[in-house]
């Protein structure tokens, strides 16, 4: 297996969300924030975690200073001075033609579900529509953000893609005489589940374990 290409300071700074001339404290703070989200022990992506480790080493080596505490355990896990994050727009990538076709097909299917379940019981119609809208949101998340964004970006994309589809479904269903509006909490449940599945940070599923010194 070939060696990974050398990481530049600019690339490392971008990965951690800090400036290239960031101080040791800023580098440490940023690394502590991101590692909680990307650590494999909390359901994070191993490749992303390794990249964060490389970025930290690169910036620290360039700074010629290492912190006294090499255990890398944050004293304040929810640090109020977390570094500025990249915007959602900056991590979105243009979809391919096939991906666009898939998203359009899923949106059409979600609308058809709203029409086809008009005569169903409200909770059943809401569940079906929620699943349809969530399928669109999950697909949009994978196509537009993928692994380029962090957990926050993925959750934001899920909500941003789900909301207009769900609103359109509800509007169509109500216009056709459905009482689905009384079961809106059921409509949201599939989205809540999707968000929970991509949010393993801060020990949601398992306790966070940091690298050994």
VOPAGU-2260 file (C-alpha; in pm, 1 decimal, decimal comma):
REM VOPAGU-2260
SITE   aa  ch    i         X         Y         Z
SITE  UNK   A    0       0,0       0,0       0,0
SITE  UNK   A    1     142,3     340,0    -102,3
SITE  UNK   A    2     206,7     610,1     148,9
SITE  UNK   A    3     -41,4     894,0     182,6
SITE  UNK   A    4      68,2    1220,3      17,9
SITE  UNK   A    5     233,0    1471,3     248,1
SITE  UNK   A    6     -21,4    1698,1     414,4
SITE  UNK   A    7      35,8    2069,4     370,1
SITE  UNK   A    8     -12,2    2319,7     649,5
SITE  UNK   A    9    -293,6    2484,7     450,7
SITE  UNK   A   10    -477,3    2152,4     416,7
SITE  UNK   A   11    -425,4    2071,7     783,5
SITE  UNK   A   12    -557,5    2412,3     889,9
SITE  UNK   A   13    -864,4    2366,0     669,7
SITE  UNK   A   14    -939,7    2025,3     820,8
SITE  UNK   A   15    -926,2    2159,1    1175,6
SITE  UNK   A   16   -1099,6    2486,6    1096,0
SITE  UNK   A   17    -812,9    2709,5    1215,3
SITE  UNK   A   18    -580,8    2962,7    1057,6
SITE  UNK   A   19    -246,6    2849,1     921,6
SITE  UNK   A   20     -69,6    3059,2    1183,8
SITE  UNK   A   21    -293,4    2934,2    1466,8
SITE  UNK   A   22    -145,5    2910,5    1813,7
SITE  UNK   A   23     -83,8    2579,6    1986,8
SITE  UNK   A   24    -384,8    2640,6    2210,4
SITE  UNK   A   25    -610,0    2704,5    1909,8
SITE  UNK   A   26    -484,5    2389,9    1737,6
SITE  UNK   A   27    -544,2    2184,0    2049,6
SITE  UNK   A   28    -889,4    2329,2    2103,4
SITE  UNK   A   29    -994,5    2262,8    1744,6
SITE  UNK   A   30    -859,5    1909,2    1750,5
SITE  UNK   A   31   -1044,4    1832,8    2072,9
SITE  UNK   A   32   -1372,4    1953,8    1923,9
SITE  UNK   A   33   -1347,0    1755,0    1601,8
SITE  UNK   A   34   -1204,3    1435,1    1749,3
SITE  UNK   A   35   -1512,4    1390,6    1966,2
SITE  UNK   A   36   -1721,7    1373,5    1649,2
SITE  UNK   A   37   -1486,2    1170,6    1431,1
SITE  UNK   A   38   -1345,3     915,2    1677,1
SITE  UNK   A   39   -1427,4     557,5    1563,0
SITE  UNK   A   40   -1526,0     465,4    1918,2
SITE  UNK   A   41   -1822,8     701,4    1888,1
SITE  UNK   A   42   -1925,0     580,7    1544,0
SITE  UNK   A   43   -1708,6     825,9    1351,3
SITE  UNK   A   44   -1529,8     760,4    1024,7
SITE  UNK   A   45   -1181,7     604,9    1064,5
SITE  UNK   A   46   -1043,3     776,4     755,3
SITE  UNK   A   47   -1167,7    1116,5     871,7
SITE  UNK   A   48   -1025,0    1055,9    1219,7
SITE  UNK   A   49    -683,4     963,3    1076,2
SITE  UNK   A   50    -688,2    1279,4     866,2
SITE  UNK   A   51    -757,5    1487,6    1177,3
SITE  UNK   A   52    -465,9    1321,8    1354,3
SITE  UNK   A   53    -236,2    1395,8    1061,0
SITE  UNK   A   54    -358,6    1754,5    1047,5
SITE  UNK   A   55    -287,1    1805,3    1415,1
SITE  UNK   A   56      62,2    1656,9    1387,1
SITE  UNK   A   57     133,8    1871,7    1082,5
SITE  UNK   A   58      32,2    2196,0    1251,3
SITE  UNK   A   59     204,8    2107,7    1576,8
SITE  UNK   A   60     525,9    2018,3    1395,8
SITE  UNK   A   61     511,6    2348,4    1211,8
SITE  UNK   A   62     457,9    2532,4    1538,5
SITE  UNK   A   63     765,3    2362,1    1692,3
SITE  UNK   A   64     581,6    2345,4    2025,0
SITE  UNK   A   65     388,8    2063,8    2185,4
SITE  UNK   A   66     158,9    2097,3    2484,8
SITE  UNK   A   67     271,0    1966,2    2820,7
SITE  UNK   A   68     -28,3    1735,7    2851,4
SITE  UNK   A   69      20,3    1470,8    2581,9
SITE  UNK   A   70    -288,3    1271,7    2683,8
SITE  UNK   A   71    -509,2    1495,6    2468,6
SITE  UNK   A   72    -799,1    1483,1    2716,1
SITE  UNK   A   73    -997,4    1807,4    2717,8
SITE  UNK   A   74   -1068,8    1950,5    3060,6
SITE  UNK   A   75   -1381,1    2114,1    2922,4
SITE  UNK   A   76   -1541,7    1885,3    2658,5
SITE  UNK   A   77   -1799,2    2147,7    2567,2
SITE  UNK   A   78   -1556,7    2433,8    2522,7
SITE  UNK   A   79   -1730,3    2765,7    2458,1
SITE  UNK   A   80   -1442,2    2887,5    2241,4
SITE  UNK   A   81   -1468,7    2626,8    1968,1
SITE  UNK   A   82   -1318,3    2742,4    1636,9
SITE  UNK   A   83   -1535,0    2874,4    1358,2
SITE  UNK   A   84   -1675,8    2595,7    1144,3
SITE  UNK   A   85   -1691,5    2583,9     769,2
SITE  UNK   A   86   -2028,0    2688,0     632,9
SITE  UNK   A   87   -2264,9    2427,9     494,3
SITE  UNK   A   88   -2238,9    2588,3     152,2
SITE  UNK   A   89   -1861,6    2542,3     149,5
SITE  UNK   A   90   -1883,8    2163,0     190,6
SITE  UNK   A   91   -2165,5    2100,8     -58,2
SITE  UNK   A   92   -2053,3    1947,2    -385,5
SITE  UNK   A   93   -2247,7    1965,1    -713,9
SITE  UNK   A   94   -2437,5    1641,1    -780,9
SITE  UNK   A   95   -2367,6    1428,1   -1083,9
SITE  UNK   A   96   -2634,2    1380,7   -1349,3
SITE  UNK   A   97   -2724,4    1036,9   -1214,3
SITE  UNK   A   98   -2739,8    1168,4    -856,5
SITE  UNK   A   99   -2966,7    1451,7    -967,8
SITE  UNK   A  100   -3192,6    1202,6   -1140,9
SITE  UNK   A  101   -3209,3     993,7    -824,1
SITE  UNK   A  102   -3303,7    1294,6    -611,1
SITE  UNK   A  103   -3574,4    1402,9    -855,9
SITE  UNK   A  104   -3715,7    1049,0    -862,2
SITE  UNK   A  105   -3725,7    1036,5    -481,9
SITE  UNK   A  106   -3901,0    1374,0    -462,9
SITE  UNK   A  107   -4161,4    1258,8    -715,5
SITE  UNK   A  108   -4209,5     937,9    -516,9
SITE  UNK   A  109   -4258,3    1139,9    -197,3
SITE  UNK   A  110   -4527,8    1347,5    -365,8
SITE  UNK   A  111   -4698,8    1034,6    -498,5
SITE  UNK   A  112   -4701,0     893,6    -145,5
SITE  UNK   A  113   -4883,2    1204,8     -24,4
SITE  UNK   A  114   -5149,1    1161,4    -292,1
SITE  UNK   A  115   -5180,4     783,8    -258,0
SITE  UNK   A  116   -5227,7     788,6     120,7
SITE  UNK   A  117   -5498,1    1057,2     138,2
SITE  UNK   A  118   -5763,4     806,6     245,7
SITE  UNK   A  119   -5538,4     629,2     495,4
SITE  UNK   A  120   -5565,2     686,4     871,1
SITE  UNK   A  121   -5385,0    1008,8     961,8
SITE  UNK   A  122   -5100,6     841,3    1152,4
SITE  UNK   A  123   -5038,7     591,6     871,7
SITE  UNK   A  124   -5036,9     861,8     607,3
SITE  UNK   A  125   -4801,4    1074,5     817,5
SITE  UNK   A  126   -4563,1     783,4     871,2
SITE  UNK   A  127   -4553,0     702,1     500,2
SITE  UNK   A  128   -4494,4    1064,7     402,5
SITE  UNK   A  129   -4228,8    1104,2     672,0
SITE  UNK   A  130   -4041,9     804,2     538,5
SITE  UNK   A  131   -4062,5     941,0     184,8
SITE  UNK   A  132   -3932,6    1284,7     284,4
SITE  UNK   A  133   -3657,3    1128,2     495,0
SITE  UNK   A  134   -3545,9     913,2     202,7
SITE  UNK   A  135   -3502,7    1233,0       1,2
SITE  UNK   A  136   -3310,0    1394,9     287,5
SITE  UNK   A  137   -3075,4    1099,6     338,3
SITE  UNK   A  138   -3002,7    1078,7     -34,0
SITE  UNK   A  139   -2941,5    1454,4     -55,9
SITE  UNK   A  140   -2708,2    1433,8     242,6
SITE  UNK   A  141   -2499,3    1159,1      86,1
SITE  UNK   A  142   -2495,2    1314,7    -258,9
SITE  UNK   A  143   -2434,7    1678,5    -165,5
SITE  UNK   A  144   -2229,6    1653,0     155,4
SITE  UNK   A  145   -2103,6    1295,7     189,6
SITE  UNK   A  146   -1791,0    1276,9     404,4
SITE  UNK   A  147   -1677,2    1628,3     330,1
SITE  UNK   A  148   -1880,8    1773,9     612,9
SITE  UNK   A  149   -1887,7    1705,2     982,7
SITE  UNK   A  150   -2183,4    1578,8    1184,8
SITE  UNK   A  151   -2330,3    1927,7    1211,4
SITE  UNK   A  152   -2321,2    1974,9     834,2
SITE  UNK   A  153   -2491,0    1639,9     780,9
SITE  UNK   A  154   -2769,5    1715,7    1026,3
SITE  UNK   A  155   -2821,6    2059,7     872,1
SITE  UNK   A  156   -2848,8    1904,4     526,2
SITE  UNK   A  157   -3095,8    1642,4     648,3
SITE  UNK   A  158   -3322,5    1909,8     793,0
SITE  UNK   A  159   -3280,4    2144,5     495,9
SITE  UNK   A  160   -3367,4    1872,8     243,8
SITE  UNK   A  161   -3648,2    1716,8     448,8
SITE  UNK   A  162   -3838,9    2035,0     535,2
SITE  UNK   A  163   -3953,9    2153,5     189,2
SITE  UNK   A  164   -4047,7    1801,4      80,4
SITE  UNK   A  165   -4248,8    1737,3     396,8
SITE  UNK   A  166   -4422,0    2075,8     375,2
SITE  UNK   A  167   -4514,0    2006,2      13,3
SITE  UNK   A  168   -4649,7    1663,4     108,4
SITE  UNK   A  169   -4862,5    1805,2     389,9
SITE  UNK   A  170   -4997,0    2085,2     169,9
SITE  UNK   A  171   -5095,7    1840,7    -104,9
SITE  UNK   A  172   -5248,9    1595,0     140,4
SITE  UNK   A  173   -5454,1    1861,9     320,7
SITE  UNK   A  174   -5568,7    2012,0      -9,8
SITE  UNK   A  175   -5700,6    1667,7    -108,0
SITE  UNK   A  176   -5899,5    1640,3     213,7
SITE  UNK   A  177   -5665,7    1442,7     438,0
SITE  UNK   A  178   -5653,3    1496,1     815,6
SITE  UNK   A  179   -5280,7    1419,3     828,0
SITE  UNK   A  180   -5210,0    1749,4    1001,3
SITE  UNK   A  181   -5331,7    1602,3    1331,3
SITE  UNK   A  182   -5052,0    1343,4    1314,3
SITE  UNK   A  183   -4758,0    1572,3    1239,9
SITE  UNK   A  184   -4541,7    1430,0    1523,4
SITE  UNK   A  185   -4552,0    1094,9    1342,4
SITE  UNK   A  186   -4438,3    1269,5    1024,8
SITE  UNK   A  187   -4123,8    1392,5    1199,8
SITE  UNK   A  188   -4024,0    1061,3    1359,0
SITE  UNK   A  189   -3831,4     923,4    1054,4
SITE  UNK   A  190   -3627,7    1245,6    1036,8
SITE  UNK   A  191   -3549,3    1227,3    1408,2
SITE  UNK   A  192   -3426,2     871,6    1360,4
SITE  UNK   A  193   -3206,9     971,5    1066,0
SITE  UNK   A  194   -3054,5    1258,1    1264,9
SITE  UNK   A  195   -2983,9    1028,8    1560,1
SITE  UNK   A  196   -2803,4     781,1    1336,0
SITE  UNK   A  197   -2556,5    1044,4    1212,2
SITE  UNK   A  198   -2503,0    1208,8    1549,9
SITE  UNK   A  199   -2270,3     977,8    1748,4
SITE  UNK   A  200   -2070,1    1267,4    1891,9
SITE  UNK   A  201   -2016,7    1343,9    2259,1
SITE  UNK   A  202   -2064,5     980,9    2356,0
SITE  UNK   A  203   -2425,2     954,5    2240,2
SITE  UNK   A  204   -2393,3     582,2    2170,5
SITE  UNK   A  205   -2072,3     489,5    2351,2
SITE  UNK   A  206   -1833,4     666,2    2591,7
SITE  UNK   A  207   -1566,9     871,6    2416,0
SITE  UNK   A  208   -1214,9     729,9    2448,5
SITE  UNK   A  209    -921,6     943,1    2347,5
SITE  UNK   A  210    -594,5     821,0    2199,0
SITE  UNK   A  211    -333,0     696,5    2441,7
SITE  UNK   A  212     -37,0     927,8    2509,6
